[in-house]
Amino acid sequence: MKVATVDGLLTLFYDGSKPLFNDELNDEWWDAHQQHTTKDDWEEWNLSEECREYWRERLTWQQIIIEEGVTEIPEMTFVKCYNIKRVIFANTVIRIEEYAFLTCRSLVFCKFPINLEYIGEFAFFECDLYSVFTPPSCREICQRAFWNCKNLSILNVPQETQLGRCIISGTALAKSSPFQPNANSRGNDDMNTWIKTMNHGEAFALHRACSSFQPLKQVLYNIIEEKGLKAFKEKNSAGITPSQYLNENPYSELTEKEIIHDYVMKLMGEGE
C-alpha cells in the first residue's frame, strides 16, 4: 500500500495486502487497560510506541482509494480514522464489513462500487455523509449502518435491498420521516418501507429518475417535457428535490443545467 497526495488530500491506496487494524485500537482493549476519562486522549494511553506511530499515521489519511482487485473491506479497517474526507471504491469491492469506517467523523463523500452487495452493521457510524447512493446490486444493508450520520439527508437504495434495524437513526433523514426507527417495534419496518417508497407515485417520477443508478438523459428529458421545469423544484416527503438528487448522485454524468439547456433549445426550435 502506498500514500500520495491526490487532489490536495493525503491519500492511502488500499490494496488489501495486509490488515490495517491493530488490537490496541479496539475499545474493548482500551476499557481493559486504560484509566482515562476519554477515548480520544490516546497519546496518554499505555500503548506501545509502534502503535502510537501507527495511530498518528492513520490520522494523516484524508482520502482512501480502494484499488482494483480488492473484494472486501474487512471489519474495523478504517475505524477512528478521523480525518478521512473521501472514499472511492474500486468496482471489484462487493462487501463492506461491520465497523469498517466507524467514527470516520470527517467522511463526507463515498463513491460506492457498482458491484457492491453488502454493507455491514455500524459500517459508517458517526460519519459526516450527506448523501448515499447504493447500486442495484446491493442486497443487504445491516442494522445501524449509517447510525448518527447527523447530516445524512439523501439515502437511495434499491427496492430489493434488505434493510436492517435503525439504519438511519440519528440522521436528518430520520427526522423527516413520519416514523421513528425503533429496534424493538414495527416502526422500524415502517421506516424502511418509507425509505424505499418515498419517491414512488406519479408525482415523483423525476425524483426516481434523478436518484437512479446512472440517470439517463432521455428519461429525464421526457419527464421534464411532460411536467415542465418546475418539476425540478418539487419536494418529496423528506423535503428533497430532484435537483438535490441529481447534484449529489456520484453516478450521474448529467447536470440539471445540461437538461434545462436542452429543454430550452428545443422550445426555441434549436434542439435535435
C-alpha positions as a Markdown table, in Angstrom:
| # | Residue | x | y | z |
|---|---|---|---|---|
| 1 | Met | 0.0 | 0.0 | 0.0 |
| 2 | Lys | 1.2 | 3.5 | -0.8 |
| 3 | Val | 0.4 | 7.0 | 0.3 |
| 4 | Ala | 0.5 | 10.0 | -2.1 |
| 5 | Thr | -1.2 | 13.4 | -2.4 |
| 6 | Val | -4.2 | 13.4 | -4.7 |
| 7 | Asp | -6.4 | 16.4 | -5.3 |
| 8 | Gly | -4.7 | 18.1 | -2.3 |
| 9 | Leu | -5.6 | 15.2 | 0.0 |
| 10 | Leu | -3.1 | 12.8 | 1.6 |
| 11 | Thr | -4.4 | 9.5 | 0.1 |
| 12 | Leu | -3.9 | 5.9 | 1.1 |
| 13 | Phe | -4.1 | 3.5 | -1.8 |
| 14 | Tyr | -5.6 | 0.4 | -0.2 |
| 15 | Asp | -4.8 | -2.9 | -1.9 |
| 16 | Gly | -5.9 | -5.3 | 0.8 |
| 17 | Ser | -2.5 | -6.8 | 1.2 |
| 18 | Lys | -2.4 | -6.6 | 4.9 |
| 19 | Pro | -4.8 | -5.9 | 7.8 |
| 20 | Leu | -4.8 | -2.2 | 8.9 |
| 21 | Phe | -6.5 | -2.6 | 12.3 |
| 22 | Asn | -4.4 | -3.0 | 15.5 |
| 23 | Asp | -6.0 | -4.7 | 18.5 |
| 24 | Glu | -4.6 | -1.8 | 20.7 |
| 25 | Leu | -7.1 | 0.5 | 18.9 |
| 26 | Asn | -10.0 | -1.6 | 20.0 |
| 27 | Asp | -12.4 | -0.2 | 22.6 |
| 28 | Glu | -12.5 | -3.5 | 24.5 |
| 29 | Trp | -8.7 | -3.4 | 24.9 |
| 30 | Trp | -8.9 | 0.3 | 25.8 |
| 31 | Asp | -11.6 | -0.4 | 28.5 |
| 32 | Ala | -9.5 | -3.2 | 29.9 |
| 33 | His | -6.1 | -1.4 | 30.0 |
| 34 | Gln | -6.7 | 2.3 | 30.3 |
| 35 | Gln | -7.7 | 4.6 | 33.2 |
| 36 | His | -8.6 | 7.8 | 31.3 |
| 37 | Thr | -11.9 | 9.6 | 31.0 |
| 38 | Thr | -12.0 | 9.9 | 27.2 |
| 39 | Lys | -11.1 | 7.6 | 24.4 |
| 40 | Asp | -9.7 | 10.5 | 22.3 |
| 41 | Asp | -6.7 | 11.2 | 24.5 |
| 42 | Trp | -4.8 | 8.2 | 23.1 |
| 43 | Glu | -1.4 | 9.9 | 23.3 |
| 44 | Glu | -1.7 | 9.3 | 27.1 |
| 45 | Trp | -2.7 | 5.7 | 26.8 |
| 46 | Asn | -0.4 | 2.8 | 27.8 |
| 47 | Leu | 0.4 | 1.9 | 24.2 |
| 48 | Ser | 3.4 | 0.5 | 22.5 |
| 49 | Glu | 5.4 | 3.1 | 20.7 |
| 50 | Glu | 4.8 | 1.2 | 17.5 |
| 51 | Cys | 1.1 | 1.6 | 18.0 |
| 52 | Arg | 1.4 | 5.3 | 18.7 |
| 53 | Glu | 3.3 | 5.8 | 15.5 |
| 54 | Tyr | 0.8 | 3.8 | 13.5 |
| 55 | Trp | -2.2 | 5.7 | 15.0 |
| 56 | Arg | -0.5 | 9.0 | 14.2 |
| 57 | Glu | -0.1 | 7.7 | 10.6 |
| 58 | Arg | -3.8 | 6.7 | 10.4 |
| 59 | Leu | -4.8 | 10.3 | 11.4 |
| 60 | Thr | -2.9 | 11.7 | 8.5 |
| 61 | Trp | -5.0 | 10.0 | 5.9 |
| 62 | Gln | -7.5 | 12.3 | 4.2 |
| 63 | Gln | -8.7 | 10.1 | 1.3 |
| 64 | Ile | -8.9 | 6.4 | 0.7 |
| 65 | Ile | -8.8 | 4.9 | -2.8 |
| 66 | Ile | -9.6 | 1.2 | -2.9 |
| 67 | Glu | -7.6 | -0.4 | -5.7 |
| 68 | Glu | -8.9 | -2.8 | -8.3 |
| 69 | Gly | -8.9 | -6.4 | -7.2 |
| 70 | Val | -10.0 | -5.7 | -3.6 |
| 71 | Thr | -13.3 | -7.5 | -3.0 |
| 72 | Glu | -13.8 | -6.8 | 0.7 |
| 73 | Ile | -13.2 | -4.1 | 3.3 |
| 74 | Pro | -12.6 | -6.2 | 6.5 |
| 75 | Glu | -14.3 | -5.2 | 9.7 |
| 76 | Met | -12.8 | -2.2 | 11.6 |
| 77 | Thr | -10.3 | -1.5 | 8.9 |
| 78 | Phe | -10.6 | 2.3 | 9.0 |
| 79 | Val | -12.2 | 2.8 | 12.4 |
| 80 | Lys | -11.3 | 6.1 | 14.1 |
| 81 | Cys | -9.6 | 7.5 | 11.0 |
| 82 | Tyr | -11.0 | 10.8 | 12.0 |
| 83 | Asn | -9.6 | 12.9 | 9.1 |
| 84 | Ile | -10.7 | 10.8 | 6.1 |
| 85 | Lys | -12.9 | 13.0 | 3.9 |
| 86 | Arg | -13.4 | 10.9 | 0.8 |
| 87 | Val | -13.5 | 7.2 | -0.1 |
| 88 | Ile | -13.6 | 5.9 | -3.7 |
| 89 | Phe | -14.1 | 2.2 | -4.1 |
| 90 | Ala | -12.9 | 0.1 | -7.0 |
| 91 | Asn | -15.8 | -1.7 | -8.7 |
| 92 | Thr | -14.4 | -5.1 | -7.6 |
| 93 | Val | -15.5 | -4.5 | -4.0 |
| 94 | Ile | -18.6 | -6.5 | -3.1 |
| 95 | Arg | -18.6 | -6.3 | 0.7 |
| 96 | Ile | -18.0 | -3.6 | 3.3 |
| 97 | Glu | -17.9 | -5.4 | 6.7 |
| 98 | Glu | -19.1 | -4.2 | 10.1 |
| 99 | Tyr | -17.4 | -1.2 | 11.7 |
| 100 | Ala | -15.3 | -0.7 | 8.6 |
| 101 | Phe | -15.5 | 3.2 | 8.7 |
| 102 | Leu | -16.9 | 3.6 | 12.2 |
| 103 | Thr | -16.4 | 7.2 | 13.6 |
| 104 | Cys | -14.7 | 8.5 | 10.4 |
| 105 | Arg | -16.1 | 11.9 | 11.5 |
| 106 | Ser | -14.8 | 13.9 | 8.5 |
| 107 | Leu | -16.1 | 11.5 | 5.9 |
| 108 | Val | -18.4 | 13.4 | 3.6 |
| 109 | Phe | -18.2 | 11.5 | 0.3 |
| 110 | Cys | -18.3 | 7.9 | -0.7 |
| 111 | Lys | -18.5 | 6.6 | -4.2 |
| 112 | Phe | -19.7 | 3.0 | -3.8 |
| 113 | Pro | -18.7 | 0.2 | -6.1 |
| 114 | Ile | -21.2 | -0.7 | -8.8 |
| 115 | Asn | -21.0 | -4.3 | -7.8 |
| 116 | Leu | -21.5 | -3.7 | -4.0 |
| 117 | Glu | -23.7 | -6.4 | -2.4 |
| 118 | Tyr | -23.3 | -5.9 | 1.4 |
| 119 | Ile | -22.9 | -3.1 | 4.0 |
| 120 | Gly | -22.3 | -4.4 | 7.5 |
| 121 | Glu | -23.7 | -3.1 | 10.8 |
| 122 | Phe | -22.2 | 0.2 | 12.1 |
| 123 | Ala | -20.1 | 0.4 | 8.9 |
| 124 | Phe | -20.5 | 4.2 | 8.7 |
| 125 | Phe | -21.4 | 5.0 | 12.2 |
| 126 | Glu | -20.9 | 8.7 | 13.0 |
| 127 | Cys | -19.6 | 9.7 | 9.6 |
| 128 | Asp | -20.4 | 13.1 | 8.1 |
| 129 | Leu | -22.1 | 11.8 | 4.9 |
| 130 | Tyr | -24.8 | 14.0 | 3.4 |
| 131 | Ser | -25.9 | 11.6 | 0.7 |
| 132 | Val | -25.7 | 7.9 | 0.0 |
| 133 | Phe | -26.5 | 6.2 | -3.3 |
| 134 | Thr | -26.2 | 2.4 | -3.4 |
| 135 | Pro | -26.1 | 0.5 | -6.7 |
| 136 | Pro | -28.8 | -2.0 | -7.9 |
| 137 | Ser | -26.5 | -4.9 | -6.9 |
| 138 | Cys | -26.8 | -4.0 | -3.1 |
| 139 | Arg | -28.6 | -6.9 | -1.4 |
| 140 | Glu | -28.3 | -6.1 | 2.2 |
| 141 | Ile | -27.6 | -3.1 | 4.5 |
| 142 | Cys | -27.3 | -4.2 | 8.1 |
| 143 | Gln | -28.6 | -2.6 | 11.3 |
| 144 | Arg | -27.3 | 0.9 | 12.2 |
| 145 | Ala | -25.1 | 1.0 | 9.1 |
| 146 | Phe | -25.5 | 4.9 | 9.0 |
| 147 | Trp | -26.5 | 5.5 | 12.6 |
| 148 | Asn | -25.7 | 9.0 | 13.8 |
| 149 | Cys | -24.6 | 10.3 | 10.4 |
| 150 | Lys | -26.3 | 13.5 | 11.5 |
| 151 | Asn | -26.2 | 15.3 | 8.2 |
| 152 | Leu | -27.5 | 12.3 | 6.1 |
| 153 | Ser | -30.4 | 13.7 | 4.1 |
| 154 | Ile | -30.4 | 11.5 | 1.0 |
| 155 | Leu | -30.4 | 7.7 | 1.0 |
| 156 | Asn | -31.3 | 5.9 | -2.2 |
| 157 | Val | -31.5 | 2.1 | -2.1 |
| 158 | Pro | -32.8 | -0.5 | -4.5 |
| 159 | Gln | -36.3 | -1.8 | -3.8 |
| 160 | Glu | -34.9 | -5.4 | -3.4 |
| 161 | Thr | -32.3 | -4.4 | -0.7 |
| 162 | Gln | -32.9 | -6.0 | 2.7 |
| 163 | Leu | -32.6 | -3.2 | 5.3 |
| 164 | Gly | -31.7 | -3.8 | 8.9 |
| 165 | Arg | -32.9 | -2.1 | 12.0 |
| 166 | Cys | -32.3 | 1.6 | 12.7 |
| 167 | Ile | -30.0 | 2.1 | 9.7 |
| 168 | Ile | -30.7 | 5.9 | 9.7 |
| 169 | Ser | -31.3 | 6.6 | 13.4 |
| 170 | Gly | -29.9 | 10.0 | 14.4 |
| 171 | Thr | -29.8 | 11.4 | 10.9 |
| 172 | Ala | -31.5 | 14.4 | 9.3 |
| 173 | Leu | -33.4 | 11.9 | 7.1 |
| 174 | Ala | -34.9 | 10.1 | 10.1 |
| 175 | Lys | -36.1 | 13.4 | 11.4 |
| 176 | Ser | -38.0 | 14.0 | 8.2 |
| 177 | Ser | -39.8 | 10.6 | 8.4 |
| 178 | Pro | -43.3 | 10.2 | 9.8 |
| 179 | Phe | -41.9 | 7.1 | 11.6 |
| 180 | Gln | -39.3 | 6.7 | 14.3 |
| 181 | Pro | -36.8 | 3.9 | 13.9 |
| 182 | Asn | -37.0 | 1.5 | 16.9 |
| 183 | Ala | -35.1 | -1.7 | 17.2 |
| 184 | Asn | -38.0 | -3.4 | 19.0 |
| 185 | Ser | -41.1 | -2.3 | 17.2 |
| 186 | Arg | -42.9 | -2.3 | 13.9 |
| 187 | Gly | -41.9 | 1.3 | 13.5 |
| 188 | Asn | -38.6 | 0.1 | 12.1 |
| 189 | Asp | -40.3 | -1.8 | 9.3 |
| 190 | Asp | -42.4 | 1.2 | 8.5 |
| 191 | Met | -39.3 | 3.4 | 8.4 |
| 192 | Asn | -37.6 | 1.0 | 6.0 |
| 193 | Thr | -40.7 | 0.9 | 3.7 |
| 194 | Trp | -40.8 | 4.7 | 3.7 |
| 195 | Ile | -37.1 | 4.9 | 2.7 |
| 196 | Lys | -37.8 | 2.7 | -0.3 |
| 197 | Thr | -41.1 | 4.2 | -1.4 |
| 198 | Met | -40.9 | 7.9 | -0.6 |
| 199 | Asn | -40.2 | 8.5 | -4.3 |
| 200 | His | -42.9 | 6.3 | -5.6 |
| 201 | Gly | -46.0 | 7.6 | -7.3 |
| 202 | Glu | -46.6 | 9.7 | -10.4 |
| 203 | Ala | -45.7 | 12.9 | -8.7 |
| 204 | Phe | -42.1 | 11.7 | -8.0 |
| 205 | Ala | -41.2 | 10.4 | -11.5 |
| 206 | Leu | -38.4 | 12.9 | -11.7 |
| 207 | His | -37.1 | 12.1 | -8.2 |
| 208 | Arg | -36.8 | 8.5 | -9.2 |
| 209 | Ala | -35.0 | 9.3 | -12.4 |
| 210 | Cys | -32.5 | 11.7 | -10.8 |
| 211 | Ser | -31.7 | 9.3 | -7.9 |
| 212 | Ser | -31.4 | 6.2 | -10.0 |
| 213 | Phe | -28.2 | 4.5 | -10.8 |
| 214 | Gln | -26.6 | 6.3 | -13.8 |
| 215 | Pro | -29.6 | 8.5 | -14.8 |
| 216 | Leu | -30.4 | 8.5 | -18.5 |
| 217 | Lys | -30.7 | 11.8 | -20.3 |
| 218 | Gln | -33.7 | 10.8 | -22.4 |
| 219 | Val | -35.7 | 9.6 | -19.4 |
| 220 | Leu | -35.1 | 12.9 | -17.6 |
| 221 | Tyr | -35.9 | 14.9 | -20.6 |
| 222 | Asn | -39.2 | 13.1 | -21.3 |
| 223 | Ile | -40.4 | 13.8 | -17.8 |
| 224 | Ile | -39.4 | 17.5 | -18.0 |
| 225 | Glu | -41.1 | 17.7 | -21.3 |
| 226 | Glu | -44.3 | 16.5 | -19.7 |
| 227 | Lys | -44.1 | 18.3 | -16.4 |
| 228 | Gly | -42.1 | 21.4 | -17.1 |
| 229 | Leu | -39.0 | 22.8 | -15.4 |
| 230 | Lys | -41.0 | 23.3 | -12.2 |
| 231 | Ala | -40.7 | 19.6 | -11.6 |
| 232 | Phe | -37.1 | 20.1 | -10.6 |
| 233 | Lys | -38.2 | 22.0 | -7.5 |
| 234 | Glu | -41.0 | 19.7 | -6.2 |
| 235 | Lys | -40.1 | 18.2 | -2.8 |
| 236 | Asn | -40.8 | 14.7 | -1.7 |
| 237 | Ser | -41.9 | 13.8 | 1.8 |
| 238 | Ala | -38.3 | 14.1 | 3.0 |
| 239 | Gly | -38.0 | 17.6 | 1.7 |
| 240 | Ile | -35.6 | 16.7 | -1.1 |
| 241 | Thr | -35.9 | 18.0 | -4.7 |
| 242 | Pro | -34.9 | 16.2 | -7.9 |
| 243 | Ser | -32.2 | 18.9 | -8.3 |
| 244 | Gln | -30.6 | 17.7 | -5.0 |
| 245 | Tyr | -30.7 | 14.1 | -6.1 |
| 246 | Leu | -29.1 | 14.8 | -9.4 |
| 247 | Asn | -26.4 | 17.1 | -7.9 |
| 248 | Glu | -25.4 | 14.7 | -5.2 |
| 249 | Asn | -25.6 | 11.5 | -7.3 |
| 250 | Pro | -22.0 | 10.4 | -7.9 |
| 251 | Tyr | -23.0 | 8.0 | -10.7 |
| 252 | Ser | -24.7 | 10.7 | -12.7 |
| 253 | Glu | -22.8 | 12.1 | -15.7 |
| 254 | Leu | -25.7 | 14.6 | -16.3 |
| 255 | Thr | -26.3 | 18.0 | -14.7 |
| 256 | Glu | -29.5 | 19.9 | -14.2 |
| 257 | Lys | -28.0 | 22.7 | -16.3 |
| 258 | Glu | -27.5 | 20.4 | -19.2 |
| 259 | Ile | -31.1 | 19.1 | -19.1 |
| 260 | Ile | -32.5 | 22.6 | -18.8 |
| 261 | His | -30.3 | 23.9 | -21.7 |
| 262 | Asp | -31.6 | 21.1 | -24.0 |
| 263 | Tyr | -35.2 | 21.7 | -23.0 |
| 264 | Val | -34.9 | 25.4 | -23.7 |
| 265 | Met | -33.1 | 24.9 | -27.0 |
| 266 | Lys | -35.9 | 22.5 | -28.1 |
| 267 | Leu | -38.5 | 25.0 | -27.1 |
| 268 | Met | -36.8 | 27.5 | -29.3 |
| 269 | Gly | -36.6 | 25.1 | -32.2 |
| 270 | Glu | -32.9 | 24.8 | -32.0 |
| 271 | Gly | -32.6 | 21.3 | -30.4 |
| 272 | Glu | -32.5 | 17.9 | -32.0 |
